[in-house]
Amino acid sequence: MGKISYMRLKGSQNLRLRLLLSTLSTTPILIEDIRADATWPGLRPHEVSLLRLLEKISDDCVVEINETGTKLKYKPGIVIGGRHLVHDCGTSRAIGYFLEPLIVLGLFGKKALSIRLKGITNDSKDPSVDTFRSTTLPMLKQFGIPPEGLDLKIQSCGVPPHGGGEVILSIPIVQDSLKAITWIDEGMVKRIRGVTFSTKVSVQFENTMIHAARGIFNRLLPDVHIFTDHKAGEQAGKSPGYGISLFAETTSGCFISADTAVSYGREDDEGELDDEKKELSPPGDIGEKIASALLGEIEQGGVVDSTHQGLLFLLCALCPQDVSKVRVGKLSPYGIEVLRHIRDFLGVKFVIKPDPSTETVILKCVGCGLKNLSRKDNELKCDVVPFEPAVHGRLLTPNGKQ
């Protein structure tokens, strides 16, 4: 067996993205200086949990971490998938942190994926499980992913600091590859839907959030329905909290989302509580804040909201060797990082063209042609083309221009 050639990287930035792209492109990676100068150096609990999750859904995956956790060697294996898997995500980050890589990898497994995830379902940092169910999963259908077997069931809610939530994610495999798309028509907003939740607090908190949000939306369009999802008993998790998830559906089938959750804080990196002894934000303020945030996402334009830009770009890059064309609003910082990492791992470059008339951005790329492992004669491989390094950290288009 020959010596393994590792892609060398530094720092803790975008670790989840690097692990995902490393697995998809079968590129072993070596990451050094992971928070080497921090008070608590090394990998965080949620990052270790993600590595264990990758081991759980893969075969022949090798993870090596040094004693201080500041150096990581990761050799990806073959994504197997499987049924009736269980993983405890912990309380360092919400389940939403784990869902995005799971969804993408599940599509290219040998078997359909069904996994029970335990932990925090709703917080203010990661997209809520309600958002994944209402916005992320419908987006996958644009790429030719069948709706049969694509599901996210919320068994119980859990908020920081102690979690207690539980969901079951089901992802079908793609039979050959994804479908290249041309998705530039945003359409007009025709309806707004949403759901509130509350655990171990009065259900009146949900009614107050709904009233505040509708006070903003009803001035703009009549078709607004926000449902309540009050949890009690075992379904209420282990900590008190409440929140709201909203999404707008357009005439062209786009879904734009915004969400948040309010609870007492968990411990941060230095072991201090984020919101220790702080009062929770009033539910009326939360309803108005998220309604305004959703309107802000709609105003920016694009076929997805800023939270989903990275996933959209990644799916486009994984499409067959055909042109995909999408429209988004202002590029988010995470979206830009995804574009850079796609170039480095997959050799796929996007042509980025601003559209001044709508203040949106149109991106085009030729996919890498990733195949899944559902058939024995298929190999998980990507025809990676050589790439030029970035100039002063800026993205390059295929012709080399900035």
Phi, psi and chi 1 to 4 in degrees:
 res  aa     phi    psi   chi1   chi2   chi3   chi4
   1 MET       -  129.2 -176.0  176.2  173.5      -
   2 GLY   -72.8  165.5      -      -      -      -
   3 LYS   -69.5  137.6 -172.4  177.7  178.6 -177.7
   4 ILE   -77.4  131.5  -61.8  173.0      -      -
   5 SER   -97.2  117.8  176.1      -      -      -
   6 TYR   -99.6  141.1  -72.6   89.7      -      -
   7 MET   -78.7  123.8  177.5 -172.5  -78.5      -
   8 ARG   -92.7  128.8  -59.4  179.7   76.4   91.8
   9 LEU  -133.4  163.3  -58.7  163.8      -      -
  10 LYS  -131.4  149.0  -80.0 -165.1  173.0 -173.0
  11 GLY    86.7  170.1      -      -      -      -
  12 SER   -95.4   -3.1   60.9      -      -      -
  13 GLN   -65.0  137.7  -60.0   86.0   -1.2      -
  14 ASN    53.8   37.6  -57.2  -60.9      -      -
  15 LEU   -61.2  -43.3 -178.8   72.5      -      -
  16 ARG   -59.7  -44.1  178.0 -178.0   66.1  161.2
  17 LEU   -64.3  -41.5  178.1   60.7      -      -
  18 ARG   -64.3  -41.4  -71.1  169.5  170.6  177.6
  19 LEU   -65.8  -39.8  -68.9  172.0      -      -
  20 LEU   -63.6  -49.1  172.4   57.5      -      -
  21 LEU   -69.6  -33.4  -76.4  165.3      -      -
  22 SER   -61.0  -42.4  166.9      -      -      -
  23 THR   -68.0  -44.3  -52.2      -      -      -
  24 LEU   -65.3  -37.4  -70.4  168.7      -      -
  25 SER   -96.8    3.6   61.9      -      -      -
  26 THR    51.0   44.3   62.2      -      -      -
  27 THR  -106.9  112.7  -55.1      -      -      -
  28 PRO   -64.7  141.0  -18.7   31.4      -      -
  29 ILE  -127.2  149.7   56.5  174.7      -      -
  30 LEU  -124.4  115.2  168.7   62.3      -      -
  31 ILE  -111.1  124.3  -53.9  177.3      -      -
  32 GLU  -115.4  168.8  -61.6  174.9  -62.7      -
  33 ASP    54.8   46.9  -62.8  -25.0      -      -
  34 ILE   -79.7  101.9  -59.0  172.6      -      -
  35 ARG    51.2   41.9  -58.4 -174.8 -175.4   89.7
  36 ALA   -61.3  -31.2      -      -      -      -
  37 ASP   -99.7    4.8  -60.2  -35.0      -      -
  38 ALA   -78.2  162.4      -      -      -      -
  39 THR   -60.6  -41.1  -51.9      -      -      -
  40 TRP  -114.0   91.1  -67.0   75.4      -      -
  41 PRO   -71.7  163.1   25.8  -32.6      -      -
  42 GLY    94.0 -171.3      -      -      -      -
  43 LEU   -69.3  146.2  -66.5  165.6      -      -
  44 ARG   -87.5  162.4  -64.2  -71.7  174.0 -103.1
  45 PRO   -56.6  -38.6  -27.2   34.2      -      -
  46 HIS   -69.6  -28.9   57.7  -86.5      -      -
  47 GLU   -72.6  -39.2  -66.1  165.0  -19.5      -
  48 VAL   -64.8  -39.8  175.5      -      -      -
  49 SER   -62.1  -38.8 -178.9      -      -      -
  50 LEU   -64.3  -40.3  177.9   59.6      -      -
  51 LEU   -62.6  -41.1  -73.1  164.0      -      -
  52 ARG   -65.3  -35.3  -62.1  -67.8  169.9 -106.6
  53 LEU   -66.1  -41.2  179.1   57.7      -      -
  54 LEU   -62.6  -38.8  -67.8  173.9      -      -
  55 GLU   -63.5  -34.5  -71.6  179.1  -39.2      -
  56 LYS   -69.2  -36.6 -156.7  165.9  -76.8 -175.6
  57 ILE   -97.5    1.3   65.0  169.2      -      -
  58 SER  -120.5  161.9  -56.2      -      -      -
  59 ASP  -116.8  136.6 -173.1   26.8      -      -
  60 ASP    67.3   31.2 -159.7   26.2      -      -
  61 CYS   -89.5  132.8  166.8      -      -      -
  62 VAL  -119.4  124.9  179.5      -      -      -
  63 VAL  -122.8  126.1  175.4      -      -      -
  64 GLU  -126.8  125.0  -65.8  178.8   22.3      -
  65 ILE  -123.9  134.3  -54.7  169.6      -      -
  66 ASN   -75.3  176.1   70.0  -10.1      -      -
  67 GLU   -62.0  -36.5  -72.7 -176.5    5.0      -
  68 THR   -87.6   -7.3   58.4      -      -      -
  69 GLY    76.2   11.0      -      -      -      -
  70 THR   -93.4   -4.0   56.3      -      -      -
  71 LYS  -134.7  130.0 -175.4  175.9  178.3 -179.7
  72 LEU  -129.8  128.5  165.8   67.0      -      -
  73 LYS  -109.8  128.5  -87.0 -173.7  178.1 -179.2
  74 TYR  -132.5  117.2  174.9   70.4      -      -
  75 LYS  -111.1  110.0  176.5 -177.2  166.3  -69.1
  76 PRO   -67.1  150.6   24.0  -31.4      -      -
  77 GLY  -109.0 -161.5      -      -      -      -
  78 ILE   -91.2  128.7  -62.4  168.8      -      -
  79 VAL   -73.8  118.7 -179.5      -      -      -
  80 ILE   -97.0  -41.3  -59.7  -63.6      -      -
  81 GLY    81.9 -140.2      -      -      -      -
  82 GLY   121.6  167.0      -      -      -      -
  83 ARG  -105.8  157.2  -59.0 -105.5  175.5 -147.2
  84 HIS    58.9   31.8  -49.1  -58.6      -      -
  85 LEU   -80.0  153.9  -58.7  176.5      -      -
  86 VAL  -135.4  136.8  179.8      -      -      -
  87 HIS  -144.6  131.8 -177.5   72.6      -      -
  88 ASP   -92.9  113.5 -170.3  -20.1      -      -
  89 CYS   -79.5   -9.4  -60.5      -      -      -
  90 GLY    77.0 -168.8      -      -      -      -
  91 THR  -120.3    9.8   55.7      -      -      -
  92 SER   -72.5  -38.9  178.2      -      -      -
  93 ARG  -139.1  162.5  -73.1  -72.1  -71.9  -94.4
  94 ALA   -76.8  166.7      -      -      -      -
  95 ILE   -59.9  -30.1  -70.0  172.7      -      -
  96 GLY   -56.5  -29.1      -      -      -      -
  97 TYR   -63.3  -33.6  174.4   85.1      -      -
  98 PHE   -91.2  -22.0  -58.4   83.4      -      -
  99 LEU   -67.7  -42.3  -79.6  176.7      -      -
 100 GLU   -60.2  -52.7 -174.7  173.6  -52.8      -
 101 PRO   -63.0  -34.8   16.8  -27.6      -      -
 102 LEU   -62.5  -42.4 -102.6 -174.7      -      -
 103 ILE   -63.3  -46.1  -72.8  169.7      -      -
 104 VAL   -66.4  -46.7  178.3      -      -      -
 105 LEU   -67.3  -35.8  -68.1  175.0      -      -
 106 GLY   -59.9  -32.2      -      -      -      -
 107 LEU   -64.7  -27.4  -64.4  171.8      -      -
 108 PHE  -110.3   25.2  -64.9   95.4      -      -
 109 GLY   -85.8  170.1      -      -      -      -
 110 LYS   -74.1  -33.5  -95.7 -166.8  169.8 -179.9
 111 LYS  -126.3  156.4  -55.0  172.3 -171.7  172.6
 112 ALA   -59.5  147.2      -      -      -      -
 113 LEU  -103.1  132.8  176.1   66.5      -      -
 114 SER  -138.3  115.9  176.2      -      -      -
 115 ILE  -139.6  139.8 -175.7  166.8      -      -
 116 ARG   -97.6  122.7 -177.6 -176.1  -64.3  -91.0
 117 LEU  -111.5  133.6  -60.7  170.3      -      -
 118 LYS  -118.1  143.8  -59.7  178.1 -179.9 -179.1
 119 GLY   149.8 -137.6      -      -      -      -
 120 ILE   -97.4  121.3  -69.2  170.5      -      -
 121 THR   -90.0  -28.2   56.9      -      -      -
 122 ASN  -137.9  124.4  -56.3   73.3      -      -
 123 ASP  -150.5 -176.1   72.1   -6.9      -      -
 124 SER   -91.1   -2.7   57.1      -      -      -
 125 LYS   -99.4  -45.5 -172.9  179.2  -74.6 -172.6
 126 ASP  -108.1  154.5  -64.0  -64.0      -      -
 127 PRO   -57.1  141.0  -21.8   31.3      -      -
 128 SER   -76.4  162.7   72.5      -      -      -
 129 VAL   -65.5  -29.0  -68.9      -      -      -
 130 ASP   -63.5  -39.0  -62.8  -64.6      -      -
 131 THR   -66.4  -41.1  -64.7      -      -      -
 132 PHE   -61.5  -39.7  -87.1   92.9      -      -
 133 ARG   -71.2  -38.9 -174.4  168.1   62.9  176.2
 134 SER   -89.4  -25.2   64.7      -      -      -
 135 THR  -122.1  -48.1  -55.1      -      -      -
 136 THR   -69.4  -49.4  -48.6      -      -      -
 137 LEU   -63.7  -42.9  -64.0 -172.6      -      -
 138 PRO   -60.4  -30.5  -26.5   35.1      -      -
 139 MET   -63.7  -32.4 -176.2  179.7  114.1      -
 140 LEU   -64.3  -28.0  -61.5  178.5      -      -
 141 LYS   -65.0  -23.6  -63.7  168.0 -172.0  174.5
 142 GLN   -61.0  -27.9  -62.5  -79.4  -15.2      -
 143 PHE   -95.8   17.3  -66.9   86.1      -      -
 144 GLY    82.8   16.5      -      -      -      -
 145 ILE   -82.8  125.3  -63.6  161.9      -      -
 146 PRO   -65.9  141.7   23.0  -32.0      -      -
 147 PRO   -70.5  -20.9   22.6  -30.5      -      -
 148 GLU   -67.6  127.7  -63.2   81.0   20.4      -
 149 GLY    85.0    0.2      -      -      -      -
 150 LEU  -101.0  107.5 -171.9   63.2      -      -
 151 ASP  -156.9  152.2 -169.3   26.8      -      -
 152 LEU  -137.7  109.9 -179.5   63.1      -      -
 153 LYS  -101.0  128.4  -67.5  177.6 -178.6  173.1
 154 ILE   -97.4  109.0  -58.0  170.3      -      -
 155 GLN   -82.3  -41.6  -56.0  -73.0   92.6      -
 156 SER  -155.3  155.7   59.6      -      -      -
 157 CYS   -97.0  149.5  -79.0      -      -      -
 158 GLY  -148.2  133.9      -      -      -      -
 159 VAL  -122.6  163.8  -63.6      -      -      -
 160 PRO   -61.3  154.6  -20.0   31.5      -      -
 161 PRO   -91.7  -11.8   30.8  -34.2      -      -
 162 HIS  -106.9   -6.4  -57.3  -57.5      -      -
 163 GLY    68.1 -130.3      -      -      -      -
 164 GLY    98.6    5.3      -      -      -      -
 165 GLY   -84.1  162.9      -      -      -      -
 166 GLU  -153.4  132.1 -158.8  168.2  -65.0      -
 167 VAL  -135.1  158.5  -57.5      -      -      -
 168 ILE  -121.1  117.6  -60.6  173.9      -      -
 169 LEU  -102.1  130.6  174.3   69.4      -      -
 170 SER  -122.9  125.5  -58.3      -      -      -
 171 ILE  -128.9  123.9  -60.4  -68.4      -      -
 172 PRO   -80.7  161.2   31.7  -33.7      -      -
 173 ILE   -90.1  151.2   55.2  173.4      -      -
 174 VAL   -83.5  137.8  -71.0      -      -      -
 175 GLN   -70.2  -30.7  -70.6  -53.8  -47.3      -
 176 ASP  -135.0  -68.9 -175.3   35.2      -      -
 177 SER  -155.7  173.8   61.1      -      -      -
 178 LEU   -71.3  174.3  -59.2  177.5      -      -
 179 LYS  -109.5  125.8 -178.2 -177.8   74.7  174.8
 180 ALA   -62.7  144.4      -      -      -      -
 181 ILE  -128.3  153.0   62.0  168.3      -      -
 182 THR  -118.4  108.9  -62.1      -      -      -
 183 TRP  -133.8   84.6 -164.9   16.4      -      -
 184 ILE  -125.1   -3.7   56.4  173.9      -      -
 185 ASP   -92.9  109.2 -179.3   13.7      -      -
 186 GLU   -76.5  -31.4  -52.7  143.4  -60.5      -
 187 GLY    73.8 -173.2      -      -      -      -
 188 MET  -113.0  146.2  -57.8  -68.5  -71.6      -
 189 VAL   -65.6  125.4  173.9      -      -      -
 190 LYS  -111.0  -23.7   63.3  178.4 -179.4  179.2
 191 ARG  -156.7  155.5   64.3  170.8   69.0  100.7
 192 ILE  -124.4  131.4  -71.5  176.3      -      -
 193 ARG  -127.8  162.4  -64.7  -71.2 -177.1  -92.5
 194 GLY  -173.9  173.9      -      -      -      -
 195 VAL  -146.2  137.9   61.1      -      -      -
 196 THR  -103.7  158.7   61.7      -      -      -
 197 PHE  -140.5  156.9   81.7   93.0      -      -
 198 SER  -150.6  141.1   59.9      -      -      -
 199 THR  -130.8  126.4   62.8      -      -      -
 200 LYS    59.5   26.1  -59.2 -173.0 -178.0  -61.7
 201 VAL  -136.7  172.7  -63.9      -      -      -
 202 SER   -66.0  142.3  168.9      -      -      -
 203 VAL   -64.3  -18.0   69.9      -      -      -
 204 GLN   -62.7  -26.0 -173.0   58.6   38.5      -
 205 PHE   -58.7  -39.5  -77.9   39.2      -      -
 206 GLU   -67.7  -43.2  -65.3 -174.7   60.7      -
 207 ASN   -61.5  -36.7  -63.4  -31.2      -      -
 208 THR   -66.4  -42.1  -55.3      -      -      -
 209 MET   -62.3  -44.0  -75.6 -172.6  -72.8      -
 210 ILE   -62.7  -45.1  -68.3  172.1      -      -
 211 HIS   -60.5  -42.1 -178.9   74.4      -      -
 212 ALA   -67.1  -42.6      -      -      -      -
 213 ALA   -67.8  -42.7      -      -      -      -
 214 ARG   -65.6  -30.0  -72.9 -175.3   65.1   98.9
 215 GLY   -60.0  -28.6      -      -      -      -
 216 ILE   -86.9  -45.6  -68.4  176.4      -      -
 217 PHE   -70.9  -37.1  -69.6  139.8      -      -
 218 ASN   -66.2  -16.1  -76.1  -12.1      -      -
 219 ARG   -77.2  -13.7  -72.1  176.7  -94.7  169.6
 220 LEU  -111.6  -38.0  -55.1  171.5      -      -
 221 LEU  -156.2  151.5   80.1  164.2      -      -
 222 PRO   -83.1  -27.4   28.2  -32.4      -      -
 223 ASP   -85.9   80.1 -166.1   -5.2      -      -
 224 VAL  -127.8  120.7  179.1      -      -      -
 225 HIS  -134.3  121.2  -70.8  -74.7      -      -
 226 ILE  -122.6  124.0  -55.1  172.2      -      -
 227 PHE   -99.3  157.8  -56.3   93.2      -      -
 228 THR  -102.3  148.7   59.9      -      -      -
 229 ASP  -141.5   71.0 -173.9   17.6      -      -
 230 HIS   -76.5  128.7 -179.7   68.5      -      -
 231 LYS  -104.6  142.6  -60.6  -66.2 -173.3 -177.5
 232 ALA  -140.3  161.2      -      -      -      -
 233 GLY    65.3 -138.0      -      -      -      -
 234 GLU   -66.6  -24.9  -68.3 -176.5   -2.3      -
 235 GLN   -76.3   -6.2  -69.1 -172.7  -32.9      -
 236 ALA   -92.7    4.4      -      -      -      -
 237 GLY    70.0 -156.5      -      -      -      -
 238 LYS  -116.2   -3.3  -60.2  175.6 -178.7  177.4
 239 SER  -136.7  150.9  -60.4      -      -      -
 240 PRO   -78.0  143.7   26.7  -32.3      -      -
 241 GLY   179.2  173.5      -      -      -      -
 242 TYR  -158.6  162.6   50.0   90.6      -      -
 243 GLY  -174.4 -177.2      -      -      -      -
 244 ILE  -148.7  141.2 -176.8  169.2      -      -
 245 SER  -127.2  123.9  172.5      -      -      -
 246 LEU  -122.3  149.2  -59.4  172.8      -      -
 247 PHE  -147.4  146.9   68.6   93.5      -      -
 248 ALA  -107.8  133.4      -      -      -      -
 249 GLU  -105.6  134.4 -176.1 -179.5   -8.5      -
 250 THR  -103.3  170.4   72.9      -      -      -
 251 THR   -66.8  -18.3   52.0      -      -      -
 252 SER  -101.0   10.5   60.5      -      -      -
 253 GLY    86.1   19.9      -      -      -      -
 254 CYS   -89.6  149.9  -58.3      -      -      -
 255 PHE  -124.4  122.8  -66.7   87.7      -      -
 256 ILE  -116.0  130.2  -49.4  -65.4      -      -
 257 SER  -128.2  161.8   64.4      -      -      -
 258 ALA  -156.9  142.9      -      -      -      -
 259 ASP  -156.4  164.8   67.6   63.2      -      -
 260 THR  -161.9  168.5 -165.2      -      -      -
 261 ALA  -142.4  150.8      -      -      -      -
 262 VAL  -121.2  129.7  178.8      -      -      -
 263 SER  -162.3  174.8   64.8      -      -      -
 264 TYR   -73.6  145.4  -67.4  103.7      -      -
 265 GLY   -71.6  160.9      -      -      -      -
 266 ARG   -98.5  176.1   60.8 -169.3  130.8 -159.9
 267 GLU   -71.1  139.1  -70.6 -172.6   -5.3      -
 268 ASP   -91.5 -169.2   63.6   14.9      -      -
 269 ASP   -62.4  -26.5  -64.9  -18.2      -      -
 270 GLU   -94.4    6.0  -88.0   66.7   48.8      -
 271 GLY    84.7    9.0      -      -      -      -
 272 GLU   -97.2  151.6  -61.5  -68.2  -28.7      -
 273 LEU   -76.7  133.8  -81.4  174.0      -      -
 274 ASP   -56.7  -50.6  -69.3  -20.1      -      -
 275 ASP  -121.5   36.2  -61.2  -47.2      -      -
 276 GLU   -58.1  129.5 -168.0  171.7   19.7      -
 277 LYS    63.0   12.9  -62.6 -178.9 -178.9  177.5
 278 LYS   -89.6  149.8  -72.5 -175.9 -179.7  177.1
 279 GLU   -77.3  145.2  -69.5  -65.7  -38.7      -
 280 LEU   -73.0  146.8  -60.3 -177.0      -      -
 281 SER   -62.2  141.0  -60.0      -      -      -
 282 PRO   -61.7  142.5  -19.4   30.5      -      -
 283 PRO   -60.4  -33.2   16.1  -27.9      -      -
 284 GLY   -62.1  -41.5      -      -      -      -
 285 ASP   -64.9  -37.9  -68.1   -5.2      -      -
 286 ILE   -64.5  -44.4  -65.2  -59.3      -      -
 287 GLY   -59.1  -46.0      -      -      -      -
 288 GLU   -65.6  -40.7  -71.1 -177.1    3.4      -
 289 LYS   -62.4  -46.3  175.0 -175.3  169.5 -174.6
 290 ILE   -74.6  -33.8  -66.3  -55.2      -      -
 291 ALA   -62.0  -42.3      -      -      -      -
 292 SER   -67.3  -38.2  -60.0      -      -      -
 293 ALA   -63.0  -40.2      -      -      -      -
 294 LEU   -64.7  -42.3 -179.2   59.7      -      -
 295 LEU   -62.7  -35.7  -66.9  179.1      -      -
 296 GLY   -64.6  -40.3      -      -      -      -
 297 GLU   -65.2  -40.6  -68.0  -76.6   -0.2      -
 298 ILE   -63.8  -41.4  -65.0  168.0      -      -
 299 GLU   -63.7  -33.9 -175.8 -177.0   17.5      -
 300 GLN   -65.2  -24.8  -80.5 -160.1   23.9      -
 301 GLY    83.4  179.5      -      -      -      -
 302 GLY   101.2  161.5      -      -      -      -
 303 VAL   -85.5  -11.6  -64.7      -      -      -
 304 VAL  -136.2  164.5  -62.9      -      -      -
 305 ASP   -82.3  173.9   52.9   70.6      -      -
 306 SER   -63.4  -30.2   55.0      -      -      -
 307 THR   -65.3  -31.6  -54.0      -      -      -
 308 HIS   -97.1    3.1  -73.9   85.2      -      -
 309 GLN   -58.7  -46.9  -77.9 -176.0   15.1      -
 310 GLY   -59.0  -45.3      -      -      -      -
 311 LEU   -64.5  -39.8  179.1   59.0      -      -
 312 LEU   -60.6  -46.9  176.8   66.7      -      -
 313 PHE   -63.7  -40.1  -60.0  154.3      -      -
 314 LEU   -64.7  -44.2 -178.7   57.2      -      -
 315 LEU   -64.5  -38.0  -68.2  172.0      -      -
 316 CYS   -61.5  -41.6  -72.4      -      -      -
 317 ALA   -67.9  -26.0      -      -      -      -
 318 LEU   -87.7   -4.0  -62.4  176.3      -      -
 319 CYS   -68.3  168.4  -77.0      -      -      -
 320 PRO   -58.5  170.4  -21.1   30.9      -      -
 321 GLN   -75.3   68.2  -66.9  178.7  -32.8      -
 322 ASP  -140.8  163.7 -162.8   -2.4      -      -
 323 VAL   -81.3  128.9  176.2      -      -      -
 324 SER  -110.5  142.8  -73.6      -      -      -
 325 LYS  -137.8  124.6 -175.8  177.0  178.3 -177.4
 326 VAL  -135.6  158.5  -66.8      -      -      -
 327 ARG  -119.3  131.0 -177.7 -166.4  -59.2  -85.4
 328 VAL  -131.6  167.3  -62.4      -      -      -
 329 GLY   -77.1 -152.7      -      -      -      -
 330 LYS   -57.3  131.7 -180.0 -177.0  176.2 -177.3
 331 LEU   -62.8  128.0  -73.6  172.6      -      -
 332 SER   -79.4  156.7   66.0      -      -      -
 333 PRO   -56.2  -40.0  -26.6   34.2      -      -
 334 TYR   -68.3  -38.9  178.1   66.4      -      -
 335 GLY   -58.5  -39.9      -      -      -      -
 336 ILE   -65.9  -41.6  -66.7  169.4      -      -
 337 GLU   -62.8  -39.1  -72.6  -61.0  -38.2      -
 338 VAL   -61.8  -42.7  171.0      -      -      -
 339 LEU   -61.0  -42.0  -68.7  172.7      -      -
 340 ARG   -66.3  -42.3  -72.2  177.5  176.6  149.8
 341 HIS   -70.6  -34.4  -80.8   75.3      -      -
 342 ILE   -60.5  -42.1  -74.1  171.8      -      -
 343 ARG   -62.1  -43.2  176.3 -159.1   60.3 -158.2
 344 ASP   -71.4  -40.2  -67.2  -10.9      -      -
 345 PHE   -89.4  -39.2  -80.6   89.9      -      -
 346 LEU  -107.0  -12.2  -56.7  178.0      -      -
 347 GLY    71.3   17.9      -      -      -      -
 348 VAL   -98.6  126.1  173.3      -      -      -
 349 LYS  -113.6  142.3  -61.7  175.7 -173.5  175.5
 350 PHE  -101.6  137.3  -76.7   73.6      -      -
 351 VAL   -86.4  121.9  177.7      -      -      -
 352 ILE  -110.2  119.1  -55.5  170.1      -      -
 353 LYS  -130.5  113.7 -175.4  179.4  177.9 -177.0
 354 PRO   -66.8  146.5  -16.5   29.3      -      -
 355 ASP  -112.4   94.7 -176.8   -3.8      -      -
 356 PRO   -60.6  -29.1  -18.4   30.4      -      -
 357 SER   -66.4  -32.0   61.6      -      -      -
 358 THR  -113.9   -1.1   58.9      -      -      -
 359 GLU    57.0   34.5  -63.5 -175.3    1.2      -
 360 THR  -114.7  179.5   56.8      -      -      -
 361 VAL  -127.5  133.1 -177.2      -      -      -
 362 ILE  -106.3  128.3  -66.7  177.0      -      -
 363 LEU  -118.7  138.3  -64.3   95.6      -      -
 364 LYS  -128.6  144.8  -70.2 -168.6  -69.4 -173.4
 365 CYS  -153.8  161.7   77.5      -      -      -
 366 VAL  -105.2  121.0  175.8      -      -      -
 367 GLY   -63.4  163.5      -      -      -      -
 368 CYS   -87.1   -8.6   72.9      -      -      -
 369 GLY    75.9   43.3      -      -      -      -
 370 LEU   -69.9  132.2 -169.3   70.7      -      -
 371 LYS  -104.9  153.5  -57.7  -77.1 -173.5 -177.6
 372 ASN   -92.9  178.6   81.5  -25.4      -      -
 373 LEU  -106.5   20.3  -77.5  166.9      -      -
 374 SER   -70.7  -21.9   59.5      -      -      -
 375 ARG  -113.9  145.1  -60.8  171.9 -173.2  168.5
 376 LYS   -65.1  -28.2  -71.1 -176.3  179.6  178.5
 377 ASP   -86.0   -1.6   57.8  -16.1      -      -
 378 ASN   -94.5  143.2  -83.3  -15.4      -      -
 379 GLU  -116.6  146.0  -67.3 -176.5    0.4      -
 380 LEU   -77.0   94.0 -179.1   66.5      -      -
 381 LYS  -144.2  160.0   67.0  177.7 -177.3  178.3
 382 CYS  -135.1  125.7 -159.2      -      -      -
 383 ASP   -72.2   91.5  -63.4  -34.8      -      -
 384 VAL   -85.1  127.2  177.9      -      -      -
 385 VAL   -96.6  152.8  -62.5      -      -      -
 386 PRO   -61.0  149.1  -19.5   30.9      -      -
 387 PHE  -128.2  152.3   64.8   90.8      -      -
 388 GLU   -90.6  145.5  -61.4   82.6    9.6      -
 389 PRO   -66.4  158.9   24.0  -32.2      -      -
 390 ALA   -67.0  148.4      -      -      -      -
 391 VAL   -99.7  116.5  179.0      -      -      -
 392 HIS    53.6   33.5  -57.9  -58.8      -      -
 393 GLY    76.8    7.4      -      -      -      -
 394 ARG   -95.0  157.0  -64.4 -175.8 -179.3  177.8
 395 LEU   -74.2  146.8  -73.1  166.9      -      -
 396 LEU  -110.9  141.4  -60.8  178.6      -      -
 397 THR   -87.5  168.1   56.0      -      -      -
 398 PRO   -55.9  -28.5  -30.7   37.5      -      -
 399 ASN   -85.9    5.0   60.8   11.0      -      -
 400 GLY    88.8   -4.7      -      -      -      -
 401 LYS   -80.7  151.5  -66.4 -179.3 -179.9  178.1
 402 GLN   -78.6      -  -67.2 -177.9   17.0      -
